[in-house]
């Protein structure tokens, strides 16, 4: 009998049940383990064209009274925690939870993680330049260019900042980060990428279109 369940919520709505337990002790141990291992360098902020916020909660079917719970929002205000929709469960604990954002790799036509991007395309070797171009990230090493697409310009800017923070944290100085392209540099980048086989029309795009769905 599942008296306790761990649930993933997206924007306060139940997305999926991670696991159920008969005892609170086992459920709490699993909950703590999930939180301690939730180390995501580049978390997802947008899904289906909308901002998203993920949380995991430990819910109890044994308790019949919901103790008022509060969390600080992004500007420090205390907000009441609730479950949208009817439920036989009450919240025992709740924490923010980060889902890994995937990055579209133009070279392989696949989506990769932040760590895969670092390991495969930004290793410790020659000096490289990383630039933001619309919703894309361009990595240049000598005459070699690799390209990666994000969902929108906010995500590409966030990835550039995350990469820069990663390099600083790990004591790496083998990269130049270009945050603001001037008109001349932008035109040069369009031209050189097109010469290297990248579709110019796709380079102009500023976001990837997703249909809104639940």
C-alpha positions as CSV (number, residue, x, y, z in Angstrom):
1,X,0.0,0.0,0.0
2,X,1.4,3.4,-1.0
3,X,0.9,5.6,2.0
4,X,3.6,8.0,0.7
5,X,4.4,9.1,-2.8
6,X,7.1,11.3,-4.3
7,X,5.6,13.4,-7.1
8,X,7.1,15.7,-9.7
9,X,5.2,18.9,-10.2
10,X,5.4,21.4,-13.1
11,X,3.9,24.8,-12.5
12,X,2.0,23.4,-9.5
13,X,0.4,20.6,-11.6
14,X,1.2,17.0,-11.1
15,X,3.4,15.8,-13.9
16,X,4.3,12.2,-12.7
17,X,4.6,10.0,-9.7
18,X,8.3,9.1,-9.2
19,X,7.7,6.4,-6.6
20,X,5.4,5.2,-3.9
21,X,6.3,3.8,-0.4
22,X,4.5,2.1,2.4
23,X,6.5,3.9,5.2
24,X,7.5,7.5,5.7
25,X,11.1,6.6,6.6
26,X,11.8,5.0,3.2
27,X,10.0,7.8,1.3
28,X,12.0,10.5,3.2
29,X,15.3,8.7,2.5
30,X,14.5,8.6,-1.3
31,X,13.3,12.2,-1.2
32,X,16.6,13.3,0.4
33,X,18.6,11.3,-2.1
34,X,16.8,12.9,-5.0
35,X,17.5,16.4,-3.7
36,X,21.1,15.7,-2.9
37,X,21.8,14.4,-6.4
38,X,19.9,17.1,-8.2
39,X,23.1,18.9,-9.4
40,X,22.1,20.4,-12.8
41,X,24.5,22.9,-14.4
42,X,22.0,24.0,-17.1
43,X,18.4,23.5,-15.9
44,X,15.3,23.8,-18.1
45,X,13.4,27.1,-17.8
46,X,11.1,26.9,-20.9
47,X,8.9,24.0,-22.1
48,X,6.3,24.2,-24.9
49,X,7.0,27.9,-25.3
50,X,6.2,28.6,-21.6
51,X,8.2,29.3,-18.5
52,X,8.2,26.3,-16.3
53,X,9.0,25.6,-12.7
54,X,9.6,22.1,-11.4
55,X,9.2,20.9,-7.8
56,X,9.3,17.5,-6.1
57,X,7.0,16.8,-3.2
58,X,6.7,14.1,-0.6
59,X,2.9,13.4,-0.2
60,X,1.2,11.5,2.6
61,X,-2.0,9.6,2.6
62,X,-1.8,8.9,6.3
63,X,-2.0,12.5,7.4
64,X,-5.5,14.0,7.0
65,X,-4.6,17.6,7.7
66,X,-2.5,19.8,5.5
67,X,-0.1,21.8,7.6
68,X,0.3,25.3,6.0
69,X,3.5,25.3,4.1
70,X,5.3,28.4,2.6
71,X,8.2,28.9,0.2
72,X,10.0,32.0,-0.9
73,X,9.4,33.1,-4.5
74,X,11.9,34.6,-6.9
75,X,11.7,38.0,-5.2
76,X,11.7,36.7,-1.6
77,X,8.0,36.8,-0.8
78,X,6.5,33.9,1.2
79,X,3.8,32.1,-0.9
80,X,1.5,29.4,0.2
81,X,2.2,25.9,-1.2
82,X,-0.8,24.0,-2.7
83,X,-1.7,21.1,-4.9
84,X,-3.8,22.0,-7.9
85,X,-6.8,19.6,-8.2
86,X,-8.4,17.2,-5.8
87,X,-6.1,14.7,-4.0
88,X,-6.3,12.2,-1.1
89,X,-2.7,13.2,-0.2
90,X,-1.3,16.1,1.7
91,X,2.1,17.7,1.3
92,X,4.8,16.7,3.8
93,X,7.8,18.2,2.1
94,X,8.5,20.1,-1.1
95,X,11.6,21.4,-2.9
96,X,12.5,23.0,-6.1
97,X,13.8,20.4,-8.6
98,X,15.8,21.0,-11.7
99,X,15.4,19.1,-15.0
100,X,18.4,19.0,-17.4
101,X,17.9,21.2,-20.5
102,X,19.0,19.6,-23.7
103,X,20.9,21.5,-26.4
104,X,20.5,20.8,-30.1
105,X,23.7,19.8,-31.7
106,X,23.8,20.8,-35.4
107,X,26.7,18.4,-36.1
108,X,24.9,15.2,-35.1
109,X,21.3,16.4,-35.4
110,X,20.7,15.2,-31.8
111,X,20.1,16.9,-28.4
112,X,22.9,16.8,-25.9
113,X,23.5,17.7,-22.2
114,X,25.6,20.5,-20.9
115,X,28.3,18.0,-19.8
116,X,28.3,16.4,-23.2
117,X,28.8,19.8,-24.8
118,X,31.8,20.5,-22.6
119,X,33.4,17.0,-23.1
120,X,32.9,16.7,-26.8
121,X,33.2,20.2,-28.1
122,X,35.0,22.4,-25.5
123,X,37.9,20.3,-24.1
124,X,41.0,21.7,-22.6
125,X,43.3,22.2,-25.6
126,X,43.6,25.2,-28.0
127,X,42.2,28.6,-27.4
128,X,38.6,28.9,-28.5
129,X,35.9,31.6,-28.9
130,X,32.3,31.1,-27.9
131,X,29.7,33.5,-29.2
132,X,25.9,34.0,-29.0
133,X,24.1,34.3,-32.3
134,X,20.3,34.8,-31.9
135,X,19.2,31.5,-30.2
136,X,22.4,29.8,-31.0
137,X,25.9,29.2,-29.6
138,X,28.9,29.2,-31.9
139,X,32.1,27.5,-30.8
140,X,35.2,28.4,-32.9
141,X,38.5,26.6,-32.6
142,X,41.0,27.9,-35.2
143,X,39.1,27.4,-38.5
144,X,36.6,24.9,-37.1
145,X,33.1,26.0,-36.2
146,X,30.4,24.0,-34.3
147,X,26.9,25.2,-33.7
148,X,24.2,24.6,-31.1
149,X,20.6,25.7,-30.9
150,X,18.5,26.7,-27.9
151,X,14.7,27.3,-27.6
152,X,15.0,31.1,-27.6
153,X,17.5,33.9,-27.2
154,X,17.1,33.9,-23.4
155,X,18.3,30.3,-23.3
156,X,21.3,30.9,-25.5
157,X,22.3,33.9,-23.4
158,X,21.8,31.8,-20.2
159,X,23.9,29.0,-21.7
160,X,26.7,31.5,-22.5
161,X,26.7,32.8,-19.0
162,X,26.6,29.2,-17.6
163,X,29.6,28.3,-19.7
164,X,31.5,31.3,-18.5
165,X,30.7,30.6,-14.9
166,X,31.8,26.9,-15.4
167,X,35.1,28.1,-16.8
168,X,35.7,30.4,-13.9
169,X,34.8,27.8,-11.3
170,X,37.1,25.3,-12.9
171,X,40.0,27.6,-13.3
172,X,40.0,27.4,-17.1
173,X,41.3,30.2,-19.3
174,X,41.3,28.6,-22.7
175,X,38.2,30.4,-24.0
176,X,37.1,33.9,-25.0
177,X,33.4,34.6,-24.5
178,X,31.7,37.1,-26.9
179,X,28.4,38.3,-25.4
180,X,27.6,41.2,-27.6
181,X,28.2,41.0,-31.3
182,X,28.5,44.2,-33.3
183,X,27.0,44.5,-36.8
184,X,30.4,43.9,-38.5
185,X,31.2,40.8,-36.4
186,X,27.6,39.4,-36.8
187,X,27.7,39.8,-40.6
188,X,31.2,38.1,-40.7
189,X,29.8,35.2,-38.5
190,X,26.8,34.7,-40.8
191,X,29.1,34.7,-43.9
192,X,31.7,32.3,-42.4
193,X,29.1,29.9,-41.1
194,X,27.4,29.8,-44.4
195,X,30.7,29.0,-46.1
196,X,31.1,26.1,-43.6
197,X,27.8,24.6,-44.8
198,X,25.3,26.1,-42.2
199,X,21.9,27.2,-43.6
200,X,21.8,31.0,-43.5
201,X,18.0,31.2,-43.1
202,X,18.2,28.9,-40.1
203,X,20.9,31.1,-38.6
204,X,18.6,34.1,-38.7
205,X,16.0,32.4,-36.6
206,X,15.7,33.6,-33.0
207,X,13.7,30.9,-31.5
208,X,12.5,27.3,-32.0
209,X,8.8,27.0,-32.5
210,X,6.9,24.7,-30.2
211,X,3.2,24.2,-30.0
212,X,1.7,24.9,-26.5
213,X,0.4,21.7,-24.9
214,X,0.0,20.2,-21.5
